[in-house]
Amino acid sequence: MREYICMQDWEIESGVYFEKGKKYEGIPSKDGTSVKMFGEVGMVITFYEGNRHFKI
């Protein structure tokens, strides 16, 4: 696992699950184009290259 810093809040109607400026752990894919990220309250999301929330 690696740590990534969130660059912008990721939220849905029920709240913010990845907060700007906070570090989160993630598992990079084998090809390096995505990361399975572990957020607040057990949220697990895959972020891909080019997203605005994490630098992949």
C-alpha positions in Angstrom: 0.0 0.0 0.0 1.0 3.6 -0.7 -0.2 6.9 0.7 -1.8 9.6 -1.5 -2.8 13.1 -0.7 -6.3 14.2 -1.7 -6.3 17.3 -3.9 -10.1 18.0 -3.8 -13.0 16.8 -1.7 -14.8 13.8 -3.0 -18.4 13.8 -1.8 -21.8 12.4 -2.4 -25.1 13.4 -0.8 -24.4 11.6 2.4 -21.1 13.3 3.1 -17.4 13.8 2.2 -15.5 10.5 1.9 -12.1 11.9 0.8 -11.1 15.2 2.2 -8.8 17.7 0.5 -5.3 17.8 2.1 -5.7 14.5 3.9 -3.6 11.4 3.2 -5.2 8.1 2.2 -3.9 4.6 1.7 -4.3 3.0 -1.7 -3.3 -0.1 -3.7 -2.0 0.7 -7.2 -3.0 -1.5 -10.1 -0.4 -3.6 -11.8 -0.3 -1.3 -14.9 -0.2 1.9 -12.7 -3.2 3.5 -14.3 -5.5 3.3 -11.2 -5.5 3.0 -7.4 -8.0 1.3 -5.2 -8.3 4.0 -2.4 -9.6 3.6 1.1 -11.5 6.6 2.4 -13.6 7.7 5.4 -16.0 5.2 7.1 -15.0 2.3 5.0 -15.5 3.8 1.5 -13.4 2.1 -1.2 -13.2 3.7 -4.6 -10.9 3.2 -7.6 -9.5 6.4 -8.9 -7.9 6.5 -12.4 -5.1 8.6 -14.0 -6.3 12.1 -14.9 -8.8 12.4 -12.1 -8.9 15.7 -10.1 -8.9 14.1 -6.7 -5.6 12.2 -6.6 -2.4 12.2 -8.6 -2.1 8.7 -10.0 
